[in-house]
Amino acid sequence: MRLLILGGTWYLGRAVGELALSAGWSVTTFNRGTSAPDLVGVEAVRGDRERVEDLRRLAERGPWDAVVDTIGYVPSQVFNAATELGPVTGHYVFLSSVNVYTGWPDQPLDDASALFGCPPDADATFGADLGYAGQYGALKAGCERAVLSAVGTERSTILRPGVILGPREYVGRLTWWLGRSARGGQLLAPGPRLRPIQPVDVRDVAQFALHCASSRLAGAFNVTAPMGQPTFADLVEGCIAVTGADTEPVWVDPDWLVSQGVQQWTELPLWRTNQGVWNVDSSRAIAAGLQCRPLRETIADTWAWMNGGGTAITGEGEAGRAADHGLPAEREAELLLEWQQSGQAGGNAGGLP
Ligand SMILES: NC(=O)c1ccc[n+]([C@@H]2O[C@H](COP(=O)([O-])OP(=O)(O)OC[C@H]3O[C@@H](n4cnc5c(N)ncnc54)[C@H](OP(=O)(O)O)[C@@H]3O)[C@@H](O)[C@H]2O)c1
């Protein structure tokens, strides 16, 4: 297989490249060379996807059996890339997001749920009135349409992951929970303890993308862990277990946390009370070959990576892009004290909503 990865040095694109190389594929990567070093063994092409002349120069290096596009955020740019690369590639795999659904994170979703209405030629200003997540989702929906209109439905796969975790995660989600768990003491854990969550391992997304590329699997697929497993307890208690720290989770009622103004998704990463956030049906992807490893494996490998046992990317971009997620220690201590004084501790935070 000859594979082209748009991106290919960072998080998901890097995982796609590593897996493809280990399978013996010939891999070309396309990026500006600013975020991280190239993978050893790839043909690295420098360029900016915002520049049509760079995409044309890239197309001259083809043909490829497939392209995996991990860096599409603006429909007009994705349209240009798919238009230039379509004639020199057999199949186009586009990394989208569950944010394309108007119902996320409030409603249960399957791959046929309603999408944001964004045209395939929209520029980066489209949807500015929708807020950060809404605009991101609308633009991604436009990107999907750009791929479909440039290369057609038969030669393309649209992958819509939910939250992606694993080694080299730079957003600060699992990495924050691991760091917090290692610090010890009483840890504020957002209930309900047994609420199911659906993060997917970056390597499992990468493997499925390669499967779609090599088998030319057409269609759009949600890419999340199966509904119902694992739970928030698996996340928090798994992090505590792998760090080996003397840390005690204190499960706190989610409504009380909301009343205290704790920021969902950011201050307590992955915690969100919306009923649809972990209610995404990915059964079609699973039937088509998506395999999700146990969350404890993702946790263990991410902890190993954080401690230098994994393969780190050493580049300017890695430190520069870490997000400011997590609850400051003093605020956590204040909240735990207030929770204990509220008389609700030991209440219903362990069950389902
Ligand atoms: N993280 C999640 O939880 C999550 C969830 C759902 C969906 N997704 C989707 O997954 C995909 C992968 O995300 P990611 O975080 O792994 O990667 P990313 O940050 O989107 O991409 C970084 C890579 O793209 C290259 N790049 C960036 N701008 C470029 C440009 N203008 N021209 C050429 N190359 C460029 C970077 O290299 P240079 O800087 O060297 O150019 C680097 O290799 C995205 O499409 C995202 O929407 C992510």
The ligand as a MOL file (V3000), in Angstrom:
LIG
                    3D

  0  0  0     0  0            999 V3000
M  V30 BEGIN CTAB
M  V30 COUNTS 48 52 0 0 0
M  V30 BEGIN ATOM
M  V30 1 N -8.3190 15.0480 19.7790 0
M  V30 2 C -9.5720 14.6340 19.8210 0
M  V30 3 O -10.0990 14.2550 20.9020 0
M  V30 4 C -10.3850 14.5810 18.5390 0
M  V30 5 C -11.7190 14.2030 18.6240 0
M  V30 6 C -12.4660 14.1120 17.4560 0
M  V30 7 C -11.8730 14.4080 16.2320 0
M  V30 8 N -10.5770 14.7990 16.1620 0 CHG=1
M  V30 9 C -9.9860 15.0790 14.8520 0
M  V30 10 O -8.8180 14.3010 14.6880 0
M  V30 11 C -7.9460 14.9240 13.7570 0
M  V30 12 C -6.5320 14.8200 14.2400 0
M  V30 13 O -6.2950 15.7290 15.2730 0
M  V30 14 P -4.8250 15.8640 15.8990 0
M  V30 15 O -5.0230 16.6300 17.1460 0
M  V30 16 O -4.1480 14.5590 15.9250 0 CHG=-1
M  V30 17 O -3.9890 16.6990 14.8240 0
M  V30 18 P -3.9880 18.2100 14.3640 0
M  V30 19 O -3.5760 19.0980 15.4680 0
M  V30 20 O -5.2400 18.5500 13.6640 0
M  V30 21 O -2.8660 18.1850 13.2480 0
M  V30 22 C -1.5280 18.4540 13.4820 0
M  V30 23 C -0.7290 17.9800 12.2610 0
M  V30 24 O -1.1440 18.7110 11.0970 0
M  V30 25 C -0.0540 19.4260 10.5310 0
M  V30 26 N -0.5840 20.7020 10.0490 0
M  V30 27 C -1.2660 21.6280 10.7810 0
M  V30 28 N -1.5940 22.6820 9.9940 0
M  V30 29 C -1.1360 22.3970 8.7390 0
M  V30 30 C -1.1710 23.0980 7.4930 0
M  V30 31 N -1.7300 24.3170 7.3710 0
M  V30 32 N -0.6190 22.5270 6.4140 0
M  V30 33 C -0.0210 21.3150 6.5110 0
M  V30 34 N 0.0470 20.5990 7.6780 0
M  V30 35 C -0.5040 21.1450 8.7710 0
M  V30 36 C 0.9310 19.5280 11.6850 0
M  V30 37 O 2.2480 19.6490 11.2340 0
M  V30 38 P 2.9400 21.1010 11.0410 0
M  V30 39 O 2.5360 21.9660 12.2040 0
M  V30 40 O 4.3820 20.7610 11.0260 0
M  V30 41 O 2.4310 21.6280 9.7400 0
M  V30 42 C 0.7360 18.1800 12.3930 0
M  V30 43 O 1.3960 17.1480 11.7050 0
M  V30 44 C -8.4710 16.3440 13.5550 0
M  V30 45 O -9.0710 16.4130 12.2930 0
M  V30 46 C -9.5240 16.5060 14.6610 0
M  V30 47 O -10.5780 17.3670 14.2480 0
M  V30 48 C -9.8220 14.8960 17.2950 0
M  V30 END ATOM
M  V30 BEGIN BOND
M  V30 1 1 1 2
M  V30 2 2 2 3
M  V30 3 1 2 4
M  V30 4 1 4 5
M  V30 5 2 4 48
M  V30 6 2 5 6
M  V30 7 1 6 7
M  V30 8 2 7 8
M  V30 9 1 8 9
M  V30 10 1 8 48
M  V30 11 1 9 10
M  V30 12 1 9 46
M  V30 13 1 10 11
M  V30 14 1 11 12
M  V30 15 1 11 44
M  V30 16 1 12 13
M  V30 17 1 13 14
M  V30 18 2 14 15
M  V30 19 1 14 16
M  V30 20 1 14 17
M  V30 21 1 17 18
M  V30 22 2 18 19
M  V30 23 1 18 20
M  V30 24 1 18 21
M  V30 25 1 21 22
M  V30 26 1 22 23
M  V30 27 1 23 24
M  V30 28 1 23 42
M  V30 29 1 24 25
M  V30 30 1 25 26
M  V30 31 1 25 36
M  V30 32 1 26 27
M  V30 33 1 26 35
M  V30 34 2 27 28
M  V30 35 1 28 29
M  V30 36 1 29 30
M  V30 37 2 29 35
M  V30 38 1 30 31
M  V30 39 2 30 32
M  V30 40 1 32 33
M  V30 41 2 33 34
M  V30 42 1 34 35
M  V30 43 1 36 37
M  V30 44 1 36 42
M  V30 45 1 37 38
M  V30 46 2 38 39
M  V30 47 1 38 40
M  V30 48 1 38 41
M  V30 49 1 42 43
M  V30 50 1 44 45
M  V30 51 1 44 46
M  V30 52 1 46 47
M  V30 END BOND
M  V30 END CTAB
M  END
